[in-house]
């Protein structure tokens, strides 16, 4: 059976009835198609499907009962308290409750959390963007954008995103190492409810509403059913092709590109923000990580790069709860869709963000769960999977070998495009040189005049790297001794040099604040030229400041790379890390007077 027959069946339903059937998942040859059918049409639709050779099965006969059970009954609001406190990790909050939650975070962490309205909807609700940064006034760090609740009925997308907001906001005052690294390396700009009017409508009138609530004028009939535009068909990227011009359709694209305030608000915010690095559009459901482009069947030139990283992210999500997220383009896994935010963000004459992806969260279409009506007990498992993916994406897209003076010592350009899943580092020239002892590291020497014990020169690394004699990552795990925690803290401060080096490079050469729209051959030349000029300028101002007095700089982390293959290490490597641990906890360290106070606060 081919896809044309599937679509013929769909169109015959729509044209034969005054009711538009609600396709929860598009017709596909590789996964089940879910259709919400009004009770009055069940027999008609079942008969027609059987005539066309399909084998329909009723998954759920009473959706209203599930909706009533979905979020519980008689529960108190987040802001006022009562029988059971409603929190984003345990309940699907209303828009008012989300608003209170975001404002509370801003009040609790004003030094790193900023809440701003990007504009107002048709019904005059704010479109909130929350910014989380270790320095709200700085613009040097790369920026991650997360956009959720574009489609109003996809409640899990908003709830899972609020979980990330909470963890990253609390990072410096918690023992959450992943969150601290994410905050140290990136600024996070998150829009938890892109479609406020539609989301309110799903709580008050129609749980299955998808679009915004902007009334579509000049409709010929049934105008009461024809409110709203699909905000993920309204972006200016191949707009008008592969989407619906029918104002009653759930995928109505709008009257023109950016006809809707919600899409214009996000577009303007992204374009006015420097150094954008990643963009994620969060949806449900099907358990997919969608790779550009959605508007055409052809793969983009950098598809191999995008697919490699997406596959690693899928592995990270699987490692959380054993749930697999499939990776691929929308055309391969779902359908061709134009005017979507993921594709617009990559436009060279627009934001130019290379790393742009769309998620479809739980449940899988093959599961026994109930589509968009995902019970709230699945919020935490789904949210942890999404958080793990953000952490892995942040770890995958940047690496460098930088010295203590913010100068780049090794540049291995373009390795991501041709390496396989065995590990970028292991297959890189840098990895091979270090493994074979060919890099020419200096010989061991005492770290200062007070110590006679020679110490090796080492690469300060993130926990994704293996422990080697020449490479020192932090101690793993949560149940660490006090001296191990001191070592990890001191190591994190040293890793901050790499983050700063990237920031200095990006500020000097603004071309790195958006995608390089040139041939790969010339990318190598541009990057090498900028790095050489950067190093030359650093030599002229080389005078690294004393970090021992920078008590309030927060926690830093190496701009991470892929998890590396071959994590074995010998006794010598453990001994090297142990020597540095003793050094940082001794009077020779030098023992900064406030390091114990810092780690005890975590």
Secondary structure by P-SEA (a helix, b strand, c coil): ccaaaaaaaaaaaaaaccbbbbccccccccbbbbbbbccccaaaaaaaaaaaccccccccccaaaaaaacccccccccccccccccccccccccaaaaaaaaaaaaaaccccbbbbbcccccccccbbbbbbcccccccccbbbbbbccccccaaaaaaaaaaaaaaaaaccccccaaaaaaaacbbbbbbccccaaaaaaaacccccccccccccccccccccccccccccccccccccccccccccccccccccccccaaaaaaaaaaaacccccbbbbbbbcccccccccccccccccaaaaaaaaaaaaaaaaaaaccbbbbbccccccbbbbcccaaaaaacccccccccccccccccccccccccccccccaaaaaaaaaaaaaaaaaacccccccccccccccccccccccccccccccccaaaaaaaaccccccccccccccccccccccccccccccccccbbbccccccccaaaaaaaaaaaaaaaaaaaaaaaaaaacccccccccccaaaaaaaaaaaaaaaaaaaaaccccccccccccccccccccccccccccccaaaaaaaaaaaaaaacccccccccaaaaaaac
